[in-house]
């Protein structure tokens, strides 16, 4: 920590050699930045109470006792007096416009003070026009900022926030902050710190491209959501107009119908009324005639009564009576005409309803969940796994302590007999890329049988979790059969009515909490409940199982569900609920790493590893190296002999696909980015065939050389885009790999020599894997590595790890052995 003898300017700190910031002086009168002297105090011996015993001046080496006992380093630094004289002197000497920057080159060379107009971003020098043209214009990679055009003349993104004069050089993972060398010695000296110099330009470029690609994917998903929202709003507005127009048409139809019915009513009443009135008029005529006759009779009788004698009156009275009787008799014959009528109108129910009408319908909104945000989150999480400073610098996995630790409890580990209470034990593996199963019967429990042949492709790859449902959401097909059926539907342009989920377990990779309310979106955007989707898939799997063991039923089987190690507890709880809906009661759900470790214990107990080995009280390391990601777990076989414990777990974003990405980058370097992108876009099937060949060769070839048969050299030539070469061979000869790549024209086989493949193409990925696994095994004092997963089958990785970890043991556990481990767990558990 001793400073240089040449302390430079009086305004410079002897520790950091930068301008003094909060100048504090010691009793020996040497002045330092408060931050710097605090970091010096921190480096000296501390007593049991974390108090500094003594301080030695970095310049004169004089010993200085603390001002009082029980003082901390921070308190001592703050207690030191401020150098007010130096501050005043600095203000008087530098009393000028601080916004005017001077040329650093002129000031250093001949002491001239010339205004700077450029700033070099790489050298961090302020330069005048002459110095810039003489010195930096010759370095094309250096970029300059015109200070006359920018407001932030002295600050860039590279400057430390705490110390503006210093460049950012580190990143603290504990505080999640960037910092400079001062921050490292002061605030972050005990933290987990990354030096930015450790990040290579190539890795940074790849990570940046992945960031841009991930951002574009999120933009694409966001735009889909935006367009869907806009279409939905537009559709609601259109639907509003449709409803109003429809109702208006209905009302108009009702009006026209009412007008028609009203006219009909008028005509009907008029006609009927005329008929009734005509009938009533006949009776009226008779009454009028009777009335006139009575009046005449009355008049005649009255005259005789006034002027006639007695006999005349008697005769007249009798005559009148007879005449009246005769008239009444004639009127009586018309009694049926002697009626009065009343007209009434009884309206039908609809009229009353219309009179009491208060509304003509209900408007209801049906809402459906749209998972645009989930898709964006999935894109972000996938990008975050790869765009990560720690992964960028080291590719290192952070092993996290499981709390509470996961413990697998069994009844016995003697591996001599089964304790299962069911006649058959079935282990079903539900993984992120494949589903399969194994089983064994209680009499021969150690003889494990595998799934039916149609559950595998001809190349031995297990069934993929693809699901095809009919338009009515009933089961159609699962696995490769689902993929083939869906391709047939696409050829017939009949796929839109069906539900097709390309990989149903991809929902578990998102890390979201899944329950009965969770929906899944198929390839065409249709939603369906996740519970129902998985229920149909697992029901198909159980039916397939019992086709093989037709002598047993579901109630006679004990199920062990083996799941990907990195899936969370919520996922395991969801699968337990799904299996119960299918009729699988109380299945035992174990991690893939646990099943692999249990199979290792079975093999060790049987002496399959050069003699019997004990696992009690020892720690073991399981690396699940998959296609996309890798999961590392630290296990311990507990001394009780009945339980295994998962102590730590870490997840890395490298796998078999990392080697594929390395190979793609290698091809792009030889033939050009434009050519390879053109090849991938226009000859997708040919590209996928090449990748399948590559993966197959990586799994089974040794480390002598890499040979890829049926390599599409001619097709790549056809895709040449803005490239200086005219043929495939010329492109190889012009590249940095000339002489190390060969194409055999007769067999169309691409041959890459060993030193090219393992020192250039795959070196970084392999180095990351070796570093991560070796670090964990050294740190945890583990002597055995168990490798599982598709990437673990790669001979290149196996040989590299055996060479690096020697003399420690590397054991490869196949997928069949993992499922066998699941079966053994079922037999060892009641």
C-alpha positions in Angstrom: 0.0 0.0 0.0 3.0 2.3 0.1 2.7 5.3 -2.2 5.2 6.3 -4.9 8.1 8.6 -4.0 6.9 11.0 -6.7 3.7 12.3 -5.2 3.1 14.6 -8.2 0.9 17.7 -7.8 0.1 19.0 -4.4 -3.6 18.4 -5.3 -3.0 14.7 -6.0 -3.7 12.0 -3.5 -0.5 9.9 -2.8 -2.6 6.7 -2.8 -4.9 6.9 -5.9 -2.8 9.6 -7.7 -6.0 11.3 -8.6 -7.3 14.7 -7.5 -7.9 14.9 -3.8 -11.5 14.2 -2.8 -12.4 15.4 0.7 -8.8 15.9 1.7 -8.0 14.6 5.2 -4.5 14.9 6.8 -2.7 12.8 9.4 -0.7 14.0 12.4 2.4 13.8 10.1 0.6 16.4 7.8 0.4 14.1 4.8 -3.0 14.5 3.1 -5.2 11.9 1.5 -8.7 11.4 0.1 -11.0 10.4 2.9 -12.1 7.3 0.9 -8.5 6.3 0.3 -7.3 6.7 3.9 -10.4 4.7 5.1 -9.4 1.8 2.8 -5.8 2.0 4.2 -7.1 1.8 7.8 -9.3 -1.2 6.8 -6.2 -3.1 5.7 -4.4 -2.9 9.1 -4.7 -5.4 12.0 -8.0 -5.3 13.9 -8.5 -6.4 17.5 -11.2 -8.8 18.6 -13.8 -6.1 18.6 -13.0 -5.1 15.0 -11.2 -1.9 16.1 -8.0 -0.7 14.5 -5.0 -1.0 16.7 -2.5 1.2 14.8 -2.1 3.0 11.4 1.1 3.5 9.4 1.2 6.6 7.1 1.5 5.4 3.5 4.1 8.1 2.7 6.4 8.5 5.7 5.7 5.2 7.4 5.2 6.8 10.8 3.1 4.8 13.2 -0.1 6.6 14.3 -2.2 5.6 17.2 -6.0 5.9 17.1 -7.4 9.1 18.7 -9.3 7.1 21.2 -10.1 3.5 22.0 -12.9 1.4 20.5 -12.9 3.5 17.2 -13.8 1.9 13.9 -12.1 2.6 10.6 -15.0 4.7 9.4 -15.1 6.8 12.5 -11.3 7.3 12.4 -11.4 8.5 8.8 -14.2 10.9 9.6 -12.4 12.1 12.7 -9.3 13.2 10.7 -9.2 17.0 10.2 -10.1 18.5 6.8 -7.2 20.3 5.1 -8.9 23.7 4.7 -5.7 25.4 3.6 -5.2 23.1 0.7 -8.9 23.6 -0.3 -8.5 27.4 -0.2 -5.2 27.2 -2.1 -6.8 25.0 -4.8 -9.7 27.4 -5.2 -7.4 30.4 -5.6 -5.2 28.6 -8.2 -8.0 27.0 -10.1 -10.4 29.9 -10.0 -11.5 29.6 -13.7 -14.4 28.3 -15.8 -14.7 24.7 -14.9 -16.6 23.9 -18.1 -13.6 24.7 -20.2 -11.6 21.5 -20.8 -7.9 21.6 -21.7 -5.9 19.4 -24.0 -4.2 16.7 -21.9 -1.5 16.1 -24.6 -0.4 19.7 -24.8 -0.4 20.1 -21.0 1.7 17.0 -20.4 4.2 17.7 -23.3 5.0 21.4 -22.9 2.6 22.7 -20.3 0.4 24.6 -22.7 -3.2 25.2 -21.8 -5.2 24.8 -25.0 -8.9 24.2 -25.1 -9.9 20.7 -25.9 -12.6 20.1 -28.5 -12.4 16.3 -28.8 -12.4 13.4 -26.3 -11.1 10.0 -27.1 -13.4 7.3 -25.7 -10.7 4.7 -25.5 -7.8 6.7 -24.2 -10.1 9.0 -22.1 -8.0 12.0 -23.2 -9.3 15.5 -23.9 -7.6 16.8 -27.1 -7.2 19.9 -29.1 -7.7 19.7 -32.9 -4.0 19.4 -33.7 -3.3 16.7 -31.2 -6.3 14.7 -32.3 -5.3 14.8 -36.0 -1.6 14.0 -35.3 -2.2 11.2 -32.7 -5.6 9.7 -32.8 -6.7 10.1 -36.4 -4.2 7.3 -37.3 -6.0 4.8 -35.0 -9.2 4.0 -36.8 -10.6 1.9 -34.0 -10.6 4.8 -31.6 -13.8 6.9 -31.4 -13.9 10.5 -30.5 -16.7 12.7 -29.1 -16.9 16.3 -30.3 -17.1 18.3 -27.0 -18.7 21.2 -28.8 -21.7 19.2 -29.7 -22.4 17.2 -26.6 -23.7 18.6 -23.3 -22.1 15.8 -21.2 -18.5 16.7 -22.0 -16.8 14.8 -19.3 -19.2 12.1 -18.3 -19.9 8.8 -20.2 -21.5 5.6 -19.3 -18.1 4.2 -18.5 -17.6 6.5 -15.5 -18.0 5.4 -11.9 -21.0 6.9 -10.1 -19.2 7.1 -6.8 -15.9 8.3 -8.3 -16.7 10.3 -11.5 -13.0 10.6 -12.4 -12.5 6.8 -12.5 -13.6 4.3 -15.1 -15.9 1.4 -14.3 -13.8 -1.8 -14.0 -15.8 -4.2 -11.8 -19.3 -5.5 -11.1 -20.3 -6.5 -7.6 -22.8 -9.4 -7.6 -23.7 -8.9 -4.0 -24.8 -5.3 -4.4 -25.6 -5.6 -8.1 -23.6 -2.5 -8.9 -20.8 -1.4 -11.2 -17.7 0.2 -9.7 -14.1 1.3 -10.1 -10.9 0.2 -8.4 -11.6 2.6 -5.5 -14.9 0.9 -5.0 -13.1 -2.5 -4.9 -10.8 -1.4 -2.1 -13.4 0.4 -0.1 -17.1 -0.7 -0.4 -16.7 -4.1 -2.2 -13.4 -5.5 -0.9 -15.3 -8.4 0.7 -17.8 -8.9 -2.0 -18.2 -11.4 -4.9 -16.7 -9.2 -7.6 -16.2 -9.6 -11.4 -13.5 -7.9 -13.3 -14.9 -6.7 -16.6 -11.5 -7.5 -18.3 -12.3 -11.2 -17.9 -15.1 -11.0 -20.5 -13.9 -11.8 -24.0 -15.0 -9.7 -27.0 -16.4 -12.8 -28.8 -18.5 -13.9 -25.8 -19.7 -10.3 -25.3 -20.6 -10.1 -29.0 -22.6 -13.4 -28.7 -24.3 -12.2 -25.6 -25.2 -8.9 -27.1 -26.7 -10.6 -30.1 -28.7 -12.8 -27.8 -29.9 -9.7 -25.9 -30.9 -8.1 -29.2 -32.6 -11.3 -30.4 -34.4 -11.7 -27.0 -35.5 -8.1 -27.1 -36.8 -8.6 -30.7 -38.7 -11.7 -29.6 -40.3 -9.7 -26.7 -41.1 -6.9 -29.2 -42.7 -9.5 -31.5 -44.7 -11.0 -28.6 -45.6 -7.4 -27.5 -46.7 -6.5 -31.0 -48.9 -9.6 -31.2 -50.5 -8.5 -28.0 -50.9 -4.9 -29.3 -52.4 -6.1 -32.6 -54.7 -8.5 -30.8 -55.8 -5.7 -28.4 -56.4 -3.3 -31.3 -58.4 -5.9 -33.2 -60.4 -6.7 -30.1 -61.2 -3.0 -29.5 -62.1 -2.6 -33.2 -64.2 -5.7 -33.0 -66.0 -4.4 -29.9 -66.8 -1.1 -31.8 -68.0 -3.1 -34.8 -70.0 -5.3 -32.6 -71.6 -2.3 -31.0 -72.7 -1.0 -34.4 -73.9 -4.5 -35.4 -76.0 -4.9 -32.2 -77.6 -1.4 -32.6 -78.3 -1.9 -36.3 -79.8 -5.4 -35.6 -82.0 -4.1 -32.8 -83.1 -1.1 -35.0 -84.0 -3.5 -37.8 -85.9 -5.7 -35.4 -87.8 -2.7 -34.0 -88.6 -1.5 -37.6 -89.8 -5.0 -38.4 -92.0 -5.0 -35.3 -93.4 -1.5 -36.3 -94.2 -2.7 -39.8 -95.8 -5.8 -38.4 -97.8 -3.8 -35.9 -98.9 -1.5 -38.7 -100.0 -4.4 -40.8 -101.8 -6.0 -37.9 -103.5 -2.7 -37.0 -104.8 -2.3 -40.6 -106.1 -5.8 -40.5 -107.8 -5.0 -37.2 -109.5 -1.9 -38.6 -110.8 -3.9 -41.6 -112.0 -6.7 -39.5 -113.8 -4.5 -37.0 -115.4 -2.4 -39.7 -116.7 -5.4 -41.6 -118.0 -7.2 -38.5 -119.5 -4.0 -37.1 -121.5 -3.4 -40.3 -122.9 -6.9 -40.2 -124.0 -6.6 -36.5 -125.4 -3.1 -37.0 -127.4 -4.4 -40.0 -128.8 -7.1 -37.9 -129.7 -4.7 -35.1 -131.3 -2.3 -37.6 -134.1 -4.9 -38.4 -135.3 -4.9 -34.8 -135.2 -1.2 -34.8 -137.5 -1.0 -37.8 -140.1 -3.3 -36.1 -140.0 -1.2 -33.0 -140.5 2.0 -35.0 -143.5 0.5 -36.9 -145.0 -0.7 -33.6 -144.5 2.7 -32.1 -146.2 4.4 -35.0 -149.2 2.0 -34.9 -149.6 2.5 -31.2 -149.6 6.3 -31.6 -152.3 6.0 -34.3 -154.4 3.7 -32.1 -153.9 6.0 -29.1 -155.0 9.0 -31.1 -158.1 7.3 -32.4 -159.1 6.0 -29.0 -158.6 9.4 -27.4 -160.9 11.0 -30.0 -163.8 8.5 -29.3 -163.3 8.8 -25.6 -163.8 12.5 -25.8 -166.7 12.8 -28.2 -168.4 9.4 -28.3 -171.3 8.0 -26.2 -171.0 5.2 -23.8 -171.6 2.4 -26.3 -169.1 3.9 -28.8 -166.5 4.2 -26.1 -167.0 0.6 -25.1 -166.8 -0.6 -28.7 -163.7 1.6 -29.3 -162.0 0.4 -26.2 -162.5 -3.2 -27.2 -161.4 -2.5 -30.7 -158.3 -0.6 -29.6 -157.4 -3.4 -27.3 -157.6 -5.9 -30.1 -155.5 -3.7 -32.4 -152.8 -3.3 -29.8 -152.9 -7.0 -29.1 -152.5 -7.7 -32.8 -149.6 -5.2 -33.1 -147.9 -6.7 -30.1 -148.4 -10.2 -31.4 -146.6 -9.1 -34.6 -143.9 -7.5 -32.6 -143.5 -10.6 -30.4 -142.7 -12.6 -33.5 -139.6 -10.4 -34.0 -138.3 -10.9 -30.4 -135.0 -12.4 -31.6 -134.3 -9.1 -33.3 -134.8 -7.2 -30.0 -131.2 -7.2 -28.8 -128.6 -4.6 -27.9 -124.8 -5.2 -28.5 -121.6 -4.1 -26.9 -118.2 -4.2 -28.6 -115.1 -5.2 -26.5 -111.4 -5.6 -27.6 -109.1 -8.2 -25.9 -105.4 -7.7 -26.8 -103.0 -10.5 -27.0 -100.1 -10.9 -24.4 -97.5 -9.3 -26.6 -99.3 -6.0 -26.5 -99.3 -6.0 -22.7 -95.6 -6.9 -22.8 -94.8 -4.1 -25.1 -96.6 -1.6 -23.0 -94.6 -2.7 -19.9 -91.3 -3.0 -21.8 -88.4 -1.3 -20.0 -85.5 -2.9 -22.0 -85.1 -4.9 -25.2 -82.1 -7.1 -24.2 -79.0 -7.5 -22.1 -75.4 -6.7 -23.1 -72.9 -9.1 -21.6 -69.1 -9.2 -22.0 -67.3 -12.5 -22.1 -63.7 -12.1 -21.0 -60.9 -14.7 -21.8 -57.4 -14.7 -20.5 -54.7 -13.8 -23.0 -51.2 -14.9 -22.1 -49.2 -12.2 -24.0 -47.4 -11.2 -20.8 -46.6 -14.8 -20.0 -45.1 -15.2 -23.4 -43.1 -12.0 -23.0 -41.9 -13.2 -19.6 -40.9 -16.6 -21.1 -38.8 -14.8 -23.7 -37.2 -12.6 -21.1 -36.4 -15.6 -18.8 -34.8 -17.5 -21.7 -32.8 -14.5 -22.6 -31.8 -13.8 -19.0 -30.3 -17.3 -18.7 -27.9 -16.5 -21.5 -27.3 -12.8 -21.1 -25.8 -13.0 -17.7 -22.5 -11.3 -16.5 -21.5 -14.3 -14.4 -22.2 -16.7 -17.2 -20.5 -14.3 -19.6 -17.3 -14.2 -17.6 -17.1 -17.7 -16.2 -20.0 -19.7 -17.5 -20.2 -20.6 -13.9 -23.3 -22.0 -12.1 -24.2 -20.6 -8.7 -24.9 -23.6 -6.4 -27.7 -22.6 -4.1 -28.3 -24.4 -0.8 -31.7 -26.0 -0.7 -33.7 -24.8 2.3 -35.4 -27.0 3.4 -33.3 -29.7 1.9 -35.1 -32.3 -0.2 -34.9 -35.8 1.5 -35.9 -39.0 -0.2 -36.9 -41.6 2.4 -37.0 -45.3 1.7 -37.6 -48.3 3.9 -34.5 -50.3 2.9 -31.4 -50.1 0.8 -30.3 -53.7 0.9 -31.4 -54.1 -2.7 -32.1 -57.8 -2.0 -35.8 -57.9 -2.0 -38.8 -55.6 -2.7 -41.0 -54.1 0.0 -43.6 -52.7 -2.5 -47.2 -53.5 -1.6 -48.3 -53.7 -5.3 -47.5 -56.5 -7.8 -46.0 -54.0 -10.4 -44.0 -50.8 -10.0 -44.0 -48.3 -12.9 -41.6 -45.4 -13.3 -42.8 -42.7 -15.7 -40.3 -40.1 -16.8 -41.9 -36.7 -17.6 -39.1 -34.5 -18.9 -38.8 -31.3 -20.8 -38.1 -33.0 -24.1 -39.3 -36.6 -23.8 -41.8 -38.9 -21.9 -41.2 -42.6 -21.4 -41.6 -45.3 -18.8 -40.1 -48.5 -17.4 -41.6 -51.2 -15.0 -40.8 -54.4 -13.2 -42.9 -57.1 -11.4 -42.5 -57.9 -7.8 -41.3 -61.5 -8.3 -38.4 -60.3 -10.5 -38.2 -56.7 -9.2 -34.6 -56.0 -10.4 -35.5 -57.0 -14.0 -36.6 -53.6 -15.4 -38.6 -53.6 -18.7 -38.9 -50.5 -21.0 -41.7 -48.9 -22.9 -43.4 -50.2 -26.0 -41.4 -49.8 -29.3 -43.7 -47.2 -30.8 -42.8 -44.9 -28.0 -39.4 -44.5 -29.7 -38.2 -43.3 -33.1 -36.1 -45.6 -35.2 -33.0 -43.7 -34.1 -33.8 -44.6 -30.4 -34.9 -41.1 -29.4 -37.8 -41.3 -27.0 -41.3 -39.9 -27.4 -41.7 -36.1 -27.4 -44.5 -34.5 -25.4 -46.6 -33.4 -28.4 -50.4 -33.6 -28.1 -53.0 -33.3 -30.8 -56.7 -32.9 -29.9 -59.8 -33.1 -32.0 -61.9 -29.9 -32.5 -64.2 -31.1 -29.7 -61.1 -31.3 -27.4 -61.1 -35.1 -27.3 -57.8 -37.1 -27.7 -56.4 -37.6 -31.1 -52.7 -38.5 -30.8 -49.6 -38.1 -28.7 -45.8 -37.9 -29.3 -44.4 -38.5 -32.8 -47.8 -39.7 -34.0 -49.3 -36.4 -33.0 -46.5 -34.6 -35.0 -47.2 -36.7 -38.1 -51.0 -36.3 -37.9 -50.7 -32.6 -37.5 -48.3 -32.4 -40.5 -51.0 -34.3 -42.5 -53.7 -31.8 -41.4 -51.4 -28.9 -42.5 -51.0 -30.5 -45.9 -54.8 -30.6 -46.2 -55.2 -27.1 -44.8 -57.4 -28.5 -42.1 -55.3 -27.8 -39.0 -57.0 -24.7 -37.6 -59.9 -26.6 -36.1 -57.7 -28.9 -34.1 -55.7 -28.2 -30.9 -52.0 -28.9 -31.3 -49.5 -28.5 -28.4 -45.9 -29.0 -29.7 -44.4 -29.5 -26.2 -46.8 -29.5 -23.3 -44.1 -29.5 -20.7 -42.6 -26.2 -22.0 -45.1 -24.5 -19.5 -43.0 -25.9 -16.7 -39.8 -24.3 -18.0 -41.3 -20.8 -17.6 -41.2 -21.1 -13.8 -44.8 -19.8 -13.4 -47.1 -21.2 -10.8 -49.6 -23.6 -12.4 -53.0 -24.5 -11.0 -56.5 -25.5 -12.1 -57.1 -22.0 -13.5 -54.0 -21.9 -15.7 -54.6 -22.0 -19.5 -52.2 -23.2 -22.2 -52.1 -21.8 -25.7 -51.8 -24.2 -28.6 -49.8 -23.5 -31.8 -52.6 -21.5 -33.4 -53.5 -19.4 -30.4 -56.4 -21.3 -29.0 -56.6 -21.6 -25.2 -57.3 -24.7 -23.1 -57.0 -25.6 -19.4 -53.6 -26.9 -18.5 -55.1 -29.5 -16.1 -57.3 -31.0 -18.9 -54.3 -31.0 -21.4 -52.1 -33.0 -19.0 -54.9 -35.2 -17.9 -55.5 -36.3 -21.6 -51.7 -36.9 -22.1 -51.2 -38.9 -18.9 -54.3 -40.9 -19.5 -53.0 -41.9 -22.9 -49.7 -42.9 -21.3 -51.4 -45.1 -18.7 -53.5 -46.8 -21.4 -50.3 -47.5 -23.4 -48.7 -49.0 -20.3 -51.5 -51.3 -19.5 -51.6 -52.6 -23.1 -48.2 -54.1 -22.3 -49.2 -55.4 -18.8 -52.8 -56.3 -19.6 -53.0 -58.8 -16.8 -53.0 -55.9 -14.3 -55.2 -52.9 -13.7 -54.5 -49.4 -12.5 -55.2 -50.2 -8.8 -52.6 -53.0 -8.8 -49.7 -50.7 -9.9 -47.4 -48.5 -7.9 -46.4 -45.4 -9.8 -43.1 -43.4 -9.4 -43.2 -40.1 -11.4 -39.6 -39.0 -12.3 -39.5 -35.3 -13.2 -36.8 -32.9 -14.4 -34.6 -31.9 -11.4 -35.0 -28.1 -11.8 -38.8 -28.1 -11.8 -40.2 -26.3 -8.8 -42.4 -27.7 -6.0 -45.5 -26.1 -7.6 -44.9 -28.1 -10.7 -44.6 -31.4 -8.8 -47.8 -30.5 -6.8 -49.6 -29.9 -10.1 -48.5 -33.2 -11.6 -49.7 -35.0 -8.4 -53.1 -33.4 -8.8 -53.3 -34.4 -12.6 -52.3 -38.0 -11.9 -55.0 -38.3 -9.2 -57.6 -37.1 -11.7 -56.5 -39.9 -14.0 -56.9 -42.5 -11.2 -53.2 -42.8 -10.1 -53.5 -42.6 -6.4 -50.6 -41.3 -4.2 -47.8 -41.5 -6.8 -44.2 -41.0 -5.5 -42.7 -38.0 -7.3 -38.9 -37.9 -7.4 -36.3 -35.8 -9.2 -34.3 -37.2 -12.1 -31.1 -36.6 -10.2 -32.5 -38.6 -7.2 -33.4 -41.5 -9.5 -29.9 -41.5 -11.0 -28.2 -41.4 -7.6 -30.4 -44.3 -6.4 -29.5 -46.4 -9.4 -25.8 -45.6 -8.7 -26.3 -46.9 -5.1 -28.0 -50.1 -6.5 -25.0 -50.6 -8.8 -22.5 -49.9 -6.1 -24.2 -52.3 -3.7 -24.1 -55.0 -6.4 -20.4 -54.5 -7.0 -20.7 -53.1 -10.5 -17.9 -50.6 -9.9 -14.9 -52.8 -9.3 -16.1 -54.0 -6.0 -18.9 -52.9 -3.6 -18.9 -49.3 -2.5 -20.7 -47.6 0.4 -22.4 -44.3 0.0 -23.5 -43.6 3.6 -22.2 -40.3 4.9 -20.6 -39.4 1.5 -21.4 -36.6 -0.9 -21.9 -37.1 -4.6 -22.3 -34.8 -7.6 -24.9 -35.3 -10.3 -24.7 -33.3 -13.5 -27.9 -33.4 -15.7 -26.5 -32.2 -18.9 -29.5 -31.7 -21.2 -30.2 -30.3 -24.6 -30.6 -26.7 -23.6 -29.7 -26.4 -19.9 -27.8 -28.2 -17.3 -28.8 -28.9 -13.7 -26.1 -29.7 -11.1 -27.0 -31.2 -7.7 -25.0 -32.2 -4.7 -26.3 -35.4 -2.9 -25.5 -37.1 0.3 -26.3 -40.7 1.3 -27.2 -40.2 4.9 -25.7 -42.5 7.6 -29.1 -43.8 8.6 -29.0 -46.0 5.5 -32.6 -45.1 4.6 -32.5 -41.6 3.1 -30.8 -39.5 0.5 -30.5 -35.8 0.7 -30.2 -33.1 -2.0 -28.0 -30.4 -0.5 -27.4 -27.9 -3.3 -28.7 -27.2 -6.8 -27.5 -25.0 -9.6 -28.8 -24.4 -13.2 -26.6 -23.5 -16.2 -27.6 -22.3 -19.7 -25.3 -24.7 -21.6 -26.0 -28.1 -23.0 -25.8 -30.1 -26.3 -27.3 -27.1 -28.1 -24.3 -25.0 -27.0 -22.1 -27.2 -29.2 -24.6 -26.8 -32.0 -24.4 -23.0 -31.5 -20.6 -23.2 -31.5 -20.6 -25.2 -34.8 -23.0 -22.7 -36.4 -20.7 -19.8 -35.4 -17.8 -21.8 -36.9 -19.7 -22.2 -40.2 -20.7 -18.6 -40.2 -17.0 -17.6 -39.8 -16.1 -19.8 -42.8 -18.9 -19.0 -45.2 -20.3 -15.7 -43.8 -23.3 -14.8 -41.7 -25.4 -13.8 -44.7 -24.8 -17.2 -46.4 -25.7 -19.2 -43.3 -28.8 -17.2 -42.6 -29.9 -17.6 -46.1 -29.3 -21.3 -45.8 -31.3 -21.6 -42.6 -34.2 -19.5 -44.0 -34.6 -21.0 -47.4 -33.5 -24.6 -46.8 -34.8 -25.2 -43.3 -35.4 -28.9 -43.6 -31.9 -29.4 -45.0 -30.5 -27.3 -42.1 -32.4 -29.3 -39.5 -31.1 -32.6 -41.1 -27.5 -31.2 -40.8 -28.1 -30.4 -37.1 -29.6 -33.9 -36.4 -26.5 -35.5 -38.0 -24.2 -33.2 -36.0 -26.0 -34.1 -32.7 -25.8 -37.8 -33.5 -22.1 -37.6 -34.3 -21.4 -35.6 -31.1 -23.1 -38.2 -29.0 -21.3 -41.3 -30.4 -18.1 -40.2 -32.0 -14.8 -40.1 -30.1 -12.3 -37.3 -29.9 -10.1 -38.1 -32.9 -12.1 -36.0 -35.5 -15.6 -34.9 -36.3 -17.2 -36.5 -39.4 -20.7 -35.3 -40.6 -22.1 -37.4 -43.4 -24.4 -36.0 -46.1 -23.1 -32.5 -45.4 -25.0 -30.0 -47.6 -22.0 -28.4 -49.2 -23.7 -27.8 -52.6 -26.8 -26.2 -50.9 -24.5 -23.9 -48.9 -22.8 -22.9 -52.2 -26.2 -22.0 -53.7 -26.9 -19.8 -50.7 -23.8 -17.7 -51.1 -24.6 -14.1 -50.2 -22.2 -11.2 -50.4 -19.2 -13.6 -50.0 -15.8 -13.2 -51.7 -15.6 -17.0 -52.5 -17.2 -18.8 -55.4 -17.1 -22.4 -54.2 -17.3 -24.4 -51.0 -13.7 -25.4 -51.2 -12.5 -21.9 -52.0 -14.3 -20.6 -48.9 -12.5 -23.2 -46.7 -9.1 -22.3 -48.3 -9.7 -18.5 -47.7 -10.7 -19.1 -44.0 -8.4 -19.4 -41.0 -9.2 -23.1 -40.9 -7.6 -24.0 -44.2 -6.1 -27.5 -44.2 -8.1 -28.5 -41.1 -11.5 -29.0 -42.9 -12.0 -31.5 -45.7 -15.0 -32.5 -47.7 -15.1 -36.0 -49.2 -17.0 -35.6 -52.5 -17.9 -39.3 -52.9 -19.6 -39.6 -49.5 -20.3 -35.9 -49.0 -18.8 -36.2 -45.5 -17.4 -33.1 -43.8 -14.3 -34.0 -41.8 -12.9 -31.6 -39.1 -9.5 -32.4 -37.6 -9.2 -32.9 -33.8 -7.2 -29.7 -33.1 -9.7 -27.6 -34.9 -12.7 -29.2 -33.3 -11.5 -29.2 -29.7 -9.2 -26.3 -29.6 -11.2 -23.9 -31.8 -14.8 -24.8 -32.4 -16.0 -26.3 -29.1 -13.2 -25.3 -26.8 -15.1 -22.5 -24.9 -18.2 -24.6 -24.2 -16.1 -27.6 -23.1 -13.9 -25.3 -20.9 -17.0 -23.8 -19.2 -18.3 -27.3 -18.4 -15.0 -28.5 -17.1 -14.5 -25.4 -15.0 -17.9 -25.5 -13.4 -17.9 -29.2 -12.6 -14.3 -29.2 -11.3 -15.0 -26.1 -9.1 -18.0 -27.8 -7.5 -16.2 -31.1 -6.9 -13.1 -29.4 -5.5 -15.2 -27.1 -3.3 -17.4 -29.8 -1.9 -14.7 -32.4 -1.6 -16.5 -34.9 -3.9 -14.8 -37.8 -5.6 -17.6 -39.1 -7.8 -19.5 -37.4 -10.7 -22.7 -38.9 -12.0 -23.5 -37.7 -15.5 -27.1 -37.9 -17.0 -28.9 -36.3 -19.9 -28.5 -36.1 -23.7 -25.4 -34.0 -23.4 -23.8 -36.5 -21.0 -24.0 -39.1 -23.8 -21.6 -37.0 -25.8 -18.3 -38.8 -26.0 -16.5 -35.5 -26.4 -17.7 -34.3 -23.0 -17.2 -37.7 -21.3 -13.6 -37.9 -22.4 -12.9 -34.2 -21.6 -14.3 -34.6 -18.1 -12.5 -37.9 -17.3 -9.2 -36.2 -18.4 -9.9 -33.1 -16.3 -11.3 -34.7 -13.2 -8.8 -37.6 -13.0 -8.3 -39.4 -10.6 -11.9 -38.7 -9.5 -14.5 -41.0 -10.9 -16.9 -40.1 -13.7 -20.0 -42.4 -14.1 -22.4 -42.0 -17.0 -26.0 -43.0 -16.0 -28.2 -43.5 -19.1 -31.8 -42.5 -19.4 -32.9 -46.1 -19.1 -30.9 -46.5 -15.9 -32.5 -43.3 -14.5 -35.9 -44.8 -15.0 -34.6 -48.1 -13.5 -33.6 -46.0 -10.5 -37.1 -44.7 -10.3 -38.4 -48.3 -10.4 -35.9 -49.3 -7.6 -37.1 -46.4 -5.4 -40.7 -47.8 -5.8 -39.6 -51.2 -4.8 -37.7 -50.0 -1.8 -40.6 -47.9 -0.5 -43.8 -49.2 1.0 
